[in-house]
Amino acid sequence: MGGGTFIYNFRVYTLRDGSKRIIKLKEEESFKEELQRAGIQETQIFQMQLVEKPE
């Protein structure tokens, strides 16, 4: 596996305070690195969603 085309390009984080963060996915990036780039902590996340493009 690997080397394929990504169906989803963005991850939408809905935080417990009701705000949203949209992060473009990067290959080879860990979940921890993604959260650091988004400036959020795992405990702040209410919901995560993969989307092709942000609304």
N, CA, C and O atoms as a GROMACS GRO file, in nm:
protein
  220
    1MET      N    1   0.085  -0.119   0.000
    1MET     CA    2   0.000   0.000   0.000
    1MET      C    3   0.088   0.124   0.000
    1MET      O    4   0.211   0.114   0.002
    2GLY      N    5   0.027   0.239  -0.002
    2GLY     CA    6   0.103   0.363  -0.005
    2GLY      C    7   0.122   0.408  -0.149
    2GLY      O    8   0.109   0.329  -0.242
    3GLY      N    9   0.153   0.534  -0.165
    3GLY     CA   10   0.173   0.586  -0.297
    3GLY      C   11   0.044   0.614  -0.372
    3GLY      O   12   0.047   0.661  -0.486
    4GLY      N   13  -0.069   0.586  -0.308
    4GLY     CA   14  -0.198   0.609  -0.372
    4GLY      C   15  -0.242   0.754  -0.359
    4GLY      O   16  -0.177   0.836  -0.294
    5THR      N   17  -0.352   0.783  -0.422
    5THR     CA   18  -0.408   0.917  -0.416
    5THR      C   19  -0.495   0.931  -0.291
    5THR      O   20  -0.572   0.841  -0.257
    6PHE      N   21  -0.481   1.044  -0.225
    6PHE     CA   22  -0.564   1.070  -0.108
    6PHE      C   23  -0.704   1.108  -0.153
    6PHE      O   24  -0.720   1.195  -0.239
    7ILE      N   25  -0.804   1.044  -0.096
    7ILE     CA   26  -0.942   1.081  -0.123
    7ILE      C   27  -0.976   1.206  -0.044
    7ILE      O   28  -1.044   1.296  -0.093
    8TYR      N   29  -0.927   1.212   0.080
    8TYR     CA   30  -0.956   1.324   0.168
    8TYR      C   31  -0.831   1.411   0.181
    8TYR      O   32  -0.721   1.359   0.198
    9ASN      N   33  -0.849   1.540   0.173
    9ASN     CA   34  -0.736   1.632   0.179
    9ASN      C   35  -0.729   1.712   0.308
    9ASN      O   36  -0.624   1.766   0.341
   10PHE      N   37  -0.840   1.721   0.381
   10PHE     CA   38  -0.846   1.806   0.499
   10PHE      C   39  -0.907   1.732   0.617
   10PHE      O   40  -0.988   1.641   0.599
   11ARG      N   41  -0.867   1.771   0.738
   11ARG     CA   42  -0.931   1.720   0.857
   11ARG      C   43  -0.994   1.840   0.928
   11ARG      O   44  -0.928   1.942   0.951
   12VAL      N   45  -1.120   1.826   0.963
   12VAL     CA   46  -1.192   1.931   1.035
   12VAL      C   47  -1.204   1.887   1.181
   12VAL      O   48  -1.262   1.783   1.211
   13TYR      N   49  -1.148   1.967   1.268
   13TYR     CA   50  -1.159   1.943   1.412
   13TYR      C   51  -1.267   2.034   1.468
   13TYR      O   52  -1.259   2.156   1.452
   14THR      N   53  -1.367   1.977   1.532
   14THR     CA   54  -1.464   2.055   1.608
   14THR      C   55  -1.420   2.044   1.753
   14THR      O   56  -1.410   1.934   1.808
   15LEU      N   57  -1.395   2.157   1.815
   15LEU     CA   58  -1.344   2.159   1.951
   15LEU      C   59  -1.459   2.167   2.051
   15LEU      O   60  -1.572   2.203   2.016
   16ARG      N   61  -1.429   2.135   2.175
   16ARG     CA   62  -1.531   2.134   2.281
   16ARG      C   63  -1.595   2.271   2.302
   16ARG      O   64  -1.709   2.280   2.349
   17ASP      N   65  -1.523   2.378   2.268
   17ASP     CA   66  -1.580   2.513   2.284
   17ASP      C   67  -1.666   2.554   2.165
   17ASP      O   68  -1.719   2.665   2.162
   18GLY      N   69  -1.682   2.463   2.066
   18GLY     CA   70  -1.767   2.490   1.951
   18GLY      C   71  -1.693   2.546   1.831
   18GLY      O   72  -1.751   2.555   1.722
   19SER      N   73  -1.568   2.583   1.848
   19SER     CA   74  -1.490   2.636   1.735
   19SER      C   75  -1.442   2.521   1.647
   19SER      O   76  -1.445   2.405   1.687
   20LYS      N   77  -1.395   2.556   1.527
   20LYS     CA   78  -1.346   2.455   1.433
   20LYS      C   79  -1.206   2.493   1.387
   20LYS      O   80  -1.173   2.611   1.376
   21ARG      N   81  -1.126   2.391   1.360
   21ARG     CA   82  -0.994   2.408   1.300
   21ARG      C   83  -0.989   2.317   1.179
   21ARG      O   84  -1.026   2.200   1.188
   22ILE      N   85  -0.945   2.370   1.069
   22ILE     CA   86  -0.934   2.292   0.946
   22ILE      C   87  -0.787   2.283   0.909
   22ILE      O   88  -0.718   2.385   0.896
   23ILE      N   89  -0.740   2.160   0.893
   23ILE     CA   90  -0.599   2.136   0.866
   23ILE      C   91  -0.585   2.056   0.737
   23ILE      O   92  -0.650   1.953   0.720
   24LYS      N   93  -0.501   2.104   0.648
   24LYS     CA   94  -0.471   2.027   0.527
   24LYS      C   95  -0.379   1.913   0.567
   24LYS      O   96  -0.277   1.934   0.634
   25LEU      N   97  -0.414   1.792   0.525
   25LEU     CA   98  -0.335   1.675   0.561
   25LEU      C   99  -0.204   1.673   0.485
   25LEU      O  100  -0.196   1.713   0.369
   26LYS      N  101  -0.100   1.626   0.554
   26LYS     CA  102   0.031   1.610   0.493
   26LYS      C  103   0.071   1.464   0.503
   26LYS      O  104   0.055   1.401   0.608
   27GLU      N  105   0.123   1.409   0.393
   27GLU     CA  106   0.174   1.272   0.398
   27GLU      C  107   0.290   1.268   0.496
   27GLU      O  108   0.361   1.367   0.514
   28GLU      N  109   0.309   1.154   0.558
   28GLU     CA  110   0.422   1.131   0.649
   28GLU      C  111   0.412   1.208   0.780
   28GLU      O  112   0.505   1.201   0.861
   29GLU      N  113   0.304   1.280   0.806
   29GLU     CA  114   0.290   1.356   0.930
   29GLU      C  115   0.212   1.273   1.032
   29GLU      O  116   0.108   1.216   0.999
   30SER      N  117   0.262   1.267   1.153
   30SER     CA  118   0.193   1.192   1.258
   30SER      C  119   0.075   1.273   1.312
   30SER      O  120   0.065   1.394   1.289
   31PHE      N  121  -0.014   1.204   1.382
   31PHE     CA  122  -0.128   1.271   1.444
   31PHE      C  123  -0.081   1.377   1.543
   31PHE      O  124  -0.136   1.487   1.548
   32LYS      N  125   0.020   1.344   1.621
   32LYS     CA  126   0.075   1.439   1.719
   32LYS      C  127   0.130   1.565   1.650
   32LYS      O  128   0.108   1.677   1.697
   33GLU      N  129   0.200   1.546   1.539
   33GLU     CA  130   0.252   1.660   1.463
   33GLU      C  131   0.140   1.744   1.404
   33GLU      O  132   0.148   1.867   1.400
   34GLU      N  133   0.035   1.678   1.360
   34GLU     CA  134  -0.081   1.748   1.304
   34GLU      C  135  -0.146   1.836   1.411
   34GLU      O  136  -0.181   1.951   1.385
   35LEU      N  137  -0.163   1.780   1.531
   35LEU     CA  138  -0.221   1.858   1.640
   35LEU      C  139  -0.134   1.977   1.676
   35LEU      O  140  -0.186   2.086   1.704
   36GLN      N  141  -0.003   1.959   1.676
   36GLN     CA  142   0.088   2.071   1.706
   36GLN      C  143   0.073   2.180   1.601
   36GLN      O  144   0.069   2.299   1.635
   37ARG      N  145   0.063   2.141   1.476
   37ARG     CA  146   0.046   2.239   1.367
   37ARG      C  147  -0.087   2.312   1.379
   37ARG      O  148  -0.096   2.431   1.347
   38ALA      N  149  -0.189   2.241   1.426
   38ALA     CA  150  -0.322   2.302   1.444
   38ALA      C  151  -0.327   2.389   1.569
   38ALA      O  152  -0.416   2.473   1.583
   39GLY      N  153  -0.232   2.368   1.659
   39GLY     CA  154  -0.230   2.446   1.783
   39GLY      C  155  -0.335   2.401   1.883
   39GLY      O  156  -0.386   2.482   1.961
   40ILE      N  157  -0.367   2.272   1.881
   40ILE     CA  158  -0.467   2.220   1.973
   40ILE      C  159  -0.413   2.097   2.045
   40ILE      O  160  -0.315   2.036   2.002
   41GLN      N  161  -0.479   2.062   2.154
   41GLN     CA  162  -0.445   1.942   2.229
   41GLN      C  163  -0.556   1.839   2.208
   41GLN      O  164  -0.671   1.875   2.183
   42GLU      N  165  -0.521   1.713   2.219
   42GLU     CA  166  -0.616   1.606   2.196
   42GLU      C  167  -0.739   1.617   2.286
   42GLU      O  168  -0.849   1.581   2.246
   43THR      N  169  -0.720   1.665   2.408
   43THR     CA  170  -0.831   1.677   2.503
   43THR      C  171  -0.932   1.785   2.464
   43THR      O  172  -1.044   1.786   2.515
   44GLN      N  173  -0.894   1.874   2.374
   44GLN     CA  174  -0.984   1.980   2.328
   44GLN      C  175  -1.079   1.933   2.219
   44GLN      O  176  -1.178   2.000   2.190
   45ILE      N  177  -1.051   1.819   2.158
   45ILE     CA  178  -1.126   1.773   2.042
   45ILE      C  179  -1.258   1.709   2.083
   45ILE      O  180  -1.262   1.619   2.167
   46PHE      N  181  -1.366   1.758   2.023
   46PHE     CA  182  -1.498   1.698   2.040
   46PHE      C  183  -1.524   1.598   1.927
   46PHE      O  184  -1.577   1.489   1.949
   47GLN      N  185  -1.484   1.638   1.804
   47GLN     CA  186  -1.512   1.555   1.686
   47GLN      C  187  -1.408   1.583   1.580
   47GLN      O  188  -1.356   1.694   1.569
   48MET      N  189  -1.377   1.480   1.499
   48MET     CA  190  -1.288   1.495   1.384
   48MET      C  191  -1.360   1.441   1.262
   48MET      O  192  -1.434   1.343   1.270
   49GLN      N  193  -1.336   1.506   1.148
   49GLN     CA  194  -1.400   1.464   1.025
   49GLN      C  195  -1.303   1.482   0.909
   49GLN      O  196  -1.233   1.583   0.902
   50LEU      N  197  -1.298   1.384   0.819
   50LEU     CA  198  -1.218   1.397   0.698
   50LEU      C  199  -1.307   1.448   0.585
   50LEU      O  200  -1.418   1.398   0.565
   51VAL      N  201  -1.259   1.549   0.512
   51VAL     CA  202  -1.336   1.606   0.402
   51VAL      C  203  -1.244   1.630   0.281
   51VAL      O  204  -1.123   1.643   0.296
   52GLU      N  205  -1.304   1.634   0.163
   52GLU     CA  206  -1.227   1.662   0.042
   52GLU      C  207  -1.188   1.808   0.034
   52GLU      O  208  -1.079   1.841  -0.014
   53LYS      N  209  -1.275   1.897   0.079
   53LYS     CA  210  -1.244   2.039   0.082
   53LYS      C  211  -1.323   2.104   0.194
   53LYS      O  212  -1.435   2.062   0.222
   54PRO      N  213  -1.266   2.207   0.259
   54PRO     CA  214  -1.336   2.271   0.370
   54PRO      C  215  -1.454   2.352   0.322
   54PRO      O  216  -1.456   2.402   0.209
   55GLU      N  217  -1.554   2.366   0.409
   55GLU     CA  218  -1.674   2.444   0.375
   55GLU      C  219  -1.650   2.591   0.401
   55GLU      O  220  -1.739   2.673   0.379
   0.00000   0.00000   0.00000
